[in-house]
Amino acid sequence: QVQLTESGGGLVQPGGSLRLSCAASVSPFRLYDMRWYRQAPGKQRELVARITSLSTTNYADSVKGRFTISRDNAKKEIYLQMNSLTLEDTAVYYCMATWRQDYWGQGTQVTVSS
């Protein structure tokens, strides 16, 4: 019955911002390493950002300084604040939880276009 549900995707103009959310029913949520991946058309899936159980973070070079990952253990949610969006950020964004097992969300579309 584990479910990861992303939300917050949509269409934005270059330079704009979006905040993605992921509600994760994994338990115990606090022990899971949480990640955001994305897959652009014709491209391999890539790791965008991760946040550990200790709330340390890592980012892909392409988004460093523009994106921020965070978690709320009480709400069992993670977030991805995306600023200064470019056309290259267009992709389906996936939430992922990993500890003893890996779990994936269904993805949410982010389209950056003028």
Beta strands, then each sheet from edge to edge (+ up, - down):
strand 1: 4-7
strand 2: 10-12
strand 3: 18-24
strand 4: 33-39
strand 5: 46-51
strand 6: 57-59
strand 7: 67-72
strand 8: 77-82
strand 9: 91-98
strand 10: 102-104
strand 11: 108-112
sheet 1: 1+ 3- 8+ 7-
sheet 2: 2+ 11+ 9- 4+ 5- 6+
sheet 3: 2+ 11+ 9- 10+
end
